[in-house]
Amino acid sequence: MSAFFDSIEVKKQKREFVTHTGHYKGRRISVISTGIGTDNIDIVYNELDALVNIDLKTRTVKSNLTALNLIRIGTSGALQPEIPVDSFVFSTFGLGLDGLLNFYQYTNTPEEQAIIDSFRKHYPNNCKLPESYLTRSSHKLEQALSEGMHKGITASCSGFYAPQGRVLRYQLARTDMIEKLNSFRHDEHKVTNFEMETGAMYGLAKLLGHHCCAVNLIVANRIAQQFSKKYEERMHQLIQTVLDRISAQL
């Protein structure tokens, strides 16, 4: 993504965490490769917050807190037949199937609570899987970035294989996962896609007082069994679109 910047100030890397800070059309932006999964998001989001909201010398919380704009640009699989490969999806809600947010004290809004109560009835954990959780995206970022994109609930899984319904040399503990995600409805809400980070991102950002959203390139449609043949081209277009909208509206 930093290849699109007009200039780069800083490049840092520690293990899979890569950070580039630079400028794009007058805006100072940091790009972070977080690695895969909600466990990595737990590290990155807490440490980003600590950088701006904790005095690292005295180890005390600052009196004036900073709210960051945190935007995920990633890939995802569609769970509705009408969402084609190579399209863009804005995640209005992050649905965590991984259990991470259950370790934090978190209070849902009435809207969030109604949706997650409905989902838990539709997709019970059977006393075996983690309890699901749900958080809404930033309204501010939705207004700035989502024009022309599909919108819906993005489910975040705790792994790539069995947690996303893939079978290699094992049996699935739950064989109806894809069907259940595809068929969930609560009023106008449905699960449009799934990946491995958005649920934790939305929950942690809200807990810490940051603005957060996710925009995804659909590289596969798991219902239609279709797969992208121009992933790199469309990802470059998505990155360019998001950067232009950041520079113009944030």
Residue pairs with C-beta under 8 A, 6 or more apart in sequence:
1 20
1 31
1 73
1 239
1 243
2 8
2 11
2 20
2 22
2 31
4 24
4 239
4 240
4 243
5 20
5 22
5 23
5 24
5 29
6 22
6 23
6 24
6 25
7 22
7 23
8 20
8 21
8 22
9 21
9 22
9 23
10 19
10 20
10 21
10 22
11 18
11 19
11 20
12 18
12 19
12 20
13 19
15 35
16 33
16 34
16 35
16 40
17 32
17 33
17 34
17 35
17 40
17 43
17 44
18 32
18 33
19 30
19 31
19 32
19 33
20 30
20 31
21 28
21 29
21 30
21 31
22 28
22 29
23 29
24 243
24 246
24 247
25 243
25 244
25 247
26 247
27 246
27 247
27 250
29 243
29 246
32 44
32 48
34 40
34 41
34 44
34 197
36 160
36 196
36 197
37 98
37 158
37 159
37 196
37 197
38 96
38 98
38 100
38 156
38 158
38 196
38 197
38 199
38 200
39 100
40 197
41 100
41 197
41 200
41 201
41 204
42 100
42 200
42 204
45 70
45 200
45 201
45 204
45 205
45 208
45 210
46 204
46 208
48 68
48 70
49 68
49 208
49 210
50 56
52 65
52 66
52 68
53 61
53 62
53 65
53 66
53 208
54 60
54 61
54 62
55 61
55 62
65 209
67 209
67 210
67 211
68 210
68 211
69 138
69 141
69 210
69 211
69 212
69 246
69 250
70 201
70 205
70 210
70 211
70 212
70 213
71 141
71 145
71 212
71 213
71 214
71 215
71 242
71 246
72 197
72 198
72 201
72 212
72 213
72 214
72 215
72 216
73 215
73 216
73 238
73 239
73 242
74 195
74 197
74 214
74 215
74 216
74 217
75 195
75 216
75 217
75 218
75 219
75 231
75 235
76 89
76 154
76 193
76 194
76 195
76 216
76 217
76 218
76 219
77 164
77 193
77 194
77 195
77 218
77 219
77 220
77 221
77 222
78 84
78 85
78 87
78 89
78 192
78 193
78 218
78 220
78 221
78 222
78 223
78 224
79 155
79 178
79 181
79 182
79 191
79 192
79 193
79 194
79 222
79 223
80 152
80 182
80 190
80 191
80 192
80 193
80 223
81 221
81 223
81 224
83 89
83 150
83 192
83 193
83 218
83 221
84 218
84 221
84 226
85 218
85 219
85 220
85 221
85 226
85 227
85 228
86 217
86 218
86 219
86 228
86 230
86 231
86 234
87 149
87 150
87 217
87 218
88 148
88 149
88 150
88 215
88 216
88 217
88 218
88 238
88 241
89 149
89 150
89 151
89 152
89 154
89 192
89 193
89 215
89 216
89 218
90 137
90 142
90 145
90 146
90 149
90 150
90 151
90 213
90 214
90 215
91 137
91 151
91 152
91 153
91 154
91 193
91 198
91 202
91 213
91 214
91 215
91 216
92 136
92 137
92 142
92 151
92 152
92 153
92 189
93 112
93 115
93 134
93 135
93 136
93 137
93 152
93 153
93 154
93 189
93 202
94 134
94 135
94 137
94 153
94 154
94 156
94 198
94 199
94 200
94 201
94 202
94 203
94 214
95 116
95 119
95 132
95 133
95 134
95 153
95 154
95 155
95 156
95 191
95 199
96 132
96 133
96 134
96 135
96 156
96 199
96 200
96 203
97 129
97 130
97 132
97 155
97 156
97 157
97 158
97 163
97 199
98 130
98 156
98 157
98 158
98 163
98 196
98 199
98 200
99 130
99 131
99 133
99 158
100 199
100 200
100 203
101 133
101 135
101 199
101 200
101 203
101 204
102 130
102 131
102 133
104 203
104 204
104 207
106 133
106 135
106 203
106 206
106 207
108 116
108 134
108 135
109 136
111 136
112 134
112 135
112 136
114 186
115 134
115 153
115 186
115 189
116 132
116 133
116 134
118 184
118 186
119 132
119 134
119 184
119 186
120 131
120 132
122 180
122 183
122 184
123 132
123 180
123 181
123 184
125 131
125 132
126 174
128 173
129 173
129 174
130 158
133 199
133 203
134 153
134 199
135 199
135 202
135 203
135 205
135 206
136 202
136 206
137 202
137 212
137 213
137 214
138 205
138 211
138 212
138 213
140 211
141 211
141 212
141 213
141 250
142 213
143 249
144 245
144 246
144 249
144 250
145 213
145 215
145 242
145 245
145 246
145 249
146 213
146 215
147 245
149 215
150 192
151 192
152 189
152 190
152 191
152 192
152 193
153 184
153 189
153 190
153 191
153 192
154 191
154 192
154 193
154 194
154 195
154 198
154 199
154 214
154 216
155 181
155 191
155 193
155 194
155 195
155 199
156 194
156 195
156 196
156 197
156 198
156 199
156 200
157 163
157 164
157 194
157 195
157 196
158 196
159 196
160 166
160 196
161 168
162 170
162 172
162 173
164 177
164 194
165 172
165 177
165 178
165 222
178 222
178 223
181 191
181 194
182 191
182 223
184 190
184 191
193 216
193 218
195 216
197 214
198 214
201 212
201 214
202 212
202 214
205 211
205 212
206 212
215 238
215 242
217 228
217 231
217 234
217 235
217 238
218 228
219 227
219 228
219 231
220 226
220 227
220 228
221 227
228 234
